[in-house]
């Protein structure tokens, strides 16, 4: 959360890609951050929503894309709305569109989550190098898991089970 807060308040904020293995909490973290730090969250799931993927067909006009996301989610998009593009790896044009969010609409706060982000899975799609910030979310190791459920270290550094 501290890293996300720093991203939110950065003067040089770019769209953020949170990448990592499946089931590590990327979506939960993004939604919780949006719920607690923004007026609203406009989330589209690019894996399960074919209509949302179509928002990135044709030109990549940021205003048009934001209008479509707002209509789809029922959330008015302002500068205090978190725009969440979930499972972005399923829509290569959405990944490309992040470049235009950076260049033409930095006042909007955009987070994209996805797996396999380091792998070029779609021919003809370019990664927006230099136009996005990135954060990698890794799974917890066993010790971190125990701490998270309240079974932290004892005074000798051993795990209390």
N, C-alpha and C positions, 0 to 999 in steps of 0.2 A: 504494500500500500504506500509506503514511503517513496518508493521509486515512481509510482503512478502520480502521487501528489507533486513530486518534483517535475515530472513531465507536464502536468496540468498548468503549473505556474511558470514554466520556462518561457522566456521571451523569444526563444528560437524554436518553439514547439512545432513539430511536424506531425503528420499522422503517425500513429504508433502501431507497430505490428507486435503482438504477443504471440510468440511461437513456442512450440514444445510438443512433446509426445501426446498422444491421445489420452484423455482422461486424467490430465494433471491439474485441472481446475482453471483453465484459461477463461472459459465463458463465465464461470461462477465469479472469479476474481473481477473481471471486467464489469459484470452486472452489479456486483456489490459496490465497487468503486463508483459506478454511475449513480446507484441508488443513494449512496451516502454523501456524494460530493457534487452532484448536479441537480438542477431543477427537474430534469427528465432524461430518460434514456430511450432512444429510438433504435431498436435492435432488429436486424434482419438476419435470418439464417440462410446462407447461400447454399447450403447442402440440400435443405428440404423445401426450398421455395423457388420454383422455376420462374415465377413471375418476377421475383426480386432479382434473379440473375439477369433477366431481360432489361433491367434498368441500365445495364452497362453495355447494351448493344448500341451500335451506331456511334454517334459522337460521344465524347466524355465530358459534356458540359456539366460542371459541378452544380449549378443552379437547378438544372433539370433533374439530375440524380437526386438531389436533396428534396425536391418537391415530390418525386415518386416515393422516396423513403418515408416522407411525412404522411403521404396519402395511405401508404401500405400499413404503417404502424399506428396511425391516428394520433401521432405525437407532433405538435408544432416544433419545428427545428429552429432554435435560437442559438446564440453564442453560449448559453448555459444549458445546452442539451448535449449529452454524450451520444454520438452516432457510433453504433457498434455493428461492424460488419463481421458476423460470425462465420467461421469455416470458409475464409476467403480463398483458400486453395482450390475450392470448387468452382471459382469464377475468375479465370485469368484476367479478364478485362477489368474486374474490380480492383485487382492488384495493380494493374497499369493506371487506373484512375487515381490511385493515391498520389501519383505525381502531380496531378492537376489540383487535388485538394491542397497540396503543399504550395504550389505556385499561385493559385488563384483564390484560395479560400482558407487561409491559415487561421482565420478567426473562429472556425468551427473545430470542435474537438472530436477527432475520429480515431477510434481504436479498431483494428482488425485482428481477429484471432484465427489461428490456423495451425494445422499439423503439416509436416513435410515442407515447411517454408524454405528450407535450404536446398531443396531439390527442384530442378526445373522439370516439371511434369508435363508442361504444355508447350508444344513447339510454337514459335512465333510470338511468344509472350516475353516481355522484358521486365526484369525486376527494377523497381524505381530507386536505383542506387543514388544515395545522397539526398533523397526526397522523403525518407521515412526514418523514424526512430525505431529501434527494436529492443525487445525485452524477451529473454528466454526463460520460460517457466519449466523447471525440472521437477520430477517426482521427488517426494520426501524420501530420505533414507529411513531405516528402521528407528534410529535414535530420535530423529525429528518427529516421526510419527508418534512415538511414545510420549514425547514432550507435548505434542498437540492434544493428546487425550488425557493429559494430566498425570502421566507416569514418568516424570522426569528423572534426572540423575539423583542419586543419593549423595551424601557428603563425601563418599570415597570415589566418586566418579563412576560407580557401577550403576547399571540400569535397575531401577526398582520395579520389580514385576509383581 
